[in-house]
């Protein structure tokens, strides 16, 4: 009887330990995914911002030159 209870206690303890390991792994994976997504978002923002700037600066310069020559 006591041996059976000890066995059940060990199995329950092992199950709780394995559940805690799974939870920690899930939290770590989600944290890593979040970091990767933020890094990708920052890189994408920089890429788009530089390209848009590269498109707008020559156009703005052209418009500014037209305004100055018209005056």
C-alpha atoms as a printed R data frame, in Angstrom:
   type eleno elety resid chain resno      x      y       z
1  ATOM     1    CA   UNK     A     1  0.000  0.000   0.000
2  ATOM     2    CA   UNK     A     2  2.704  2.486   1.026
3  ATOM     3    CA   UNK     A     3  4.885  1.394  -1.880
4  ATOM     4    CA   UNK     A     4  2.050  2.119  -4.300
5  ATOM     5    CA   UNK     A     5  1.563  5.595  -2.847
6  ATOM     6    CA   UNK     A     6  5.281  6.308  -3.104
7  ATOM     7    CA   UNK     A     7  5.237  5.161  -6.732
8  ATOM     8    CA   UNK     A     8  2.238  7.371  -7.490
9  ATOM     9    CA   UNK     A     9  3.995 10.293  -5.816
10 ATOM    10    CA   UNK     A    10  7.133  9.734  -7.898
11 ATOM    11    CA   UNK     A    11  5.139  9.514 -11.104
12 ATOM    12    CA   UNK     A    12  3.214 12.693 -10.223
13 ATOM    13    CA   UNK     A    13  6.467 14.483  -9.373
14 ATOM    14    CA   UNK     A    14  8.051 13.384 -12.636
15 ATOM    15    CA   UNK     A    15  4.980 14.514 -14.580
16 ATOM    16    CA   UNK     A    16  5.065 17.924 -12.890
17 ATOM    17    CA   UNK     A    17  8.787 18.252 -13.621
18 ATOM    18    CA   UNK     A    18  8.295 17.382 -17.290
19 ATOM    19    CA   UNK     A    19  5.413 19.856 -17.552
20 ATOM    20    CA   UNK     A    20  7.606 22.584 -16.054
21 ATOM    21    CA   UNK     A    21 10.376 21.796 -18.574
22 ATOM    22    CA   UNK     A    22  7.875 21.997 -21.416
23 ATOM    23    CA   UNK     A    23  6.554 25.321 -20.124
24 ATOM    24    CA   UNK     A    24 10.078 26.758 -19.837
25 ATOM    25    CA   UNK     A    25 10.891 25.594 -23.364
26 ATOM    26    CA   UNK     A    26  7.711 27.177 -24.705
27 ATOM    27    CA   UNK     A    27  8.507 30.479 -22.982
28 ATOM    28    CA   UNK     A    28 12.069 30.424 -24.326
29 ATOM    29    CA   UNK     A    29 10.930 29.654 -27.882
30 ATOM    30    CA   UNK     A    30  8.341 32.437 -27.780
31 ATOM    31    CA   UNK     A    31 10.951 34.874 -26.469
32 ATOM    32    CA   UNK     A    32 13.375 33.941 -29.239
33 ATOM    33    CA   UNK     A    33 10.673 34.286 -31.874
34 ATOM    34    CA   UNK     A    34  9.783 37.730 -30.554
35 ATOM    35    CA   UNK     A    35 13.431 38.831 -30.665
36 ATOM    36    CA   UNK     A    36 13.809 37.539 -34.226
37 ATOM    37    CA   UNK     A    37 10.614 39.254 -35.349
38 ATOM    38    CA   UNK     A    38 11.729 42.547 -33.838
39 ATOM    39    CA   UNK     A    39 15.128 42.256 -35.525
40 ATOM    40    CA   UNK     A    40 13.507 41.506 -38.886
41 ATOM    41    CA   UNK     A    41 11.083 44.411 -38.437
42 ATOM    42    CA   UNK     A    42 13.956 46.790 -37.653
43 ATOM    43    CA   UNK     A    43 15.920 45.610 -40.695
44 ATOM    44    CA   UNK     A    44 12.872 45.943 -42.930
45 ATOM    45    CA   UNK     A    45 12.179 49.419 -41.594
46 ATOM    46    CA   UNK     A    46 15.758 50.516 -42.275
47 ATOM    47    CA   UNK     A    47 15.709 48.999 -45.766
48 ATOM    48    CA   UNK     A    48 12.433 50.650 -46.762
49 ATOM    49    CA   UNK     A    49 13.307 53.981 -45.147
50 ATOM    50    CA   UNK     A    50 16.627 54.217 -47.009
51 ATOM    51    CA   UNK     A    51 15.035 53.313 -50.325
52 ATOM    52    CA   UNK     A    52 12.183 55.770 -49.905
53 ATOM    53    CA   UNK     A    53 14.678 58.461 -48.963
54 ATOM    54    CA   UNK     A    54 16.672 57.583 -52.059
55 ATOM    55    CA   UNK     A    55 13.539 58.072 -54.151
56 ATOM    56    CA   UNK     A    56 12.349 61.276 -52.478
57 ATOM    57    CA   UNK     A    57 15.601 63.233 -52.225
58 ATOM    58    CA   UNK     A    58 16.238 63.558 -55.976
59 ATOM    59    CA   UNK     A    59 12.568 64.408 -56.589
60 ATOM    60    CA   UNK     A    60 12.531 67.009 -53.817
61 ATOM    61    CA   UNK     A    61 15.752 68.484 -55.154
62 ATOM    62    CA   UNK     A    62 14.244 68.696 -58.625
63 ATOM    63    CA   UNK     A    63 11.126 70.450 -57.278
64 ATOM    64    CA   UNK     A    64 13.229 72.849 -55.213
65 ATOM    65    CA   UNK     A    65 15.350 73.729 -58.260
66 ATOM    66    CA   UNK     A    66 12.178 74.407 -60.278
67 ATOM    67    CA   UNK     A    67 10.839 76.725 -57.574
68 ATOM    68    CA   UNK     A    68 14.126 78.616 -57.279
69 ATOM    69    CA   UNK     A    69 14.512 79.070 -61.034
70 ATOM    70    CA   UNK     A    70 10.892 80.253 -61.397
71 ATOM    71    CA   UNK     A    71 11.417 83.011 -58.826
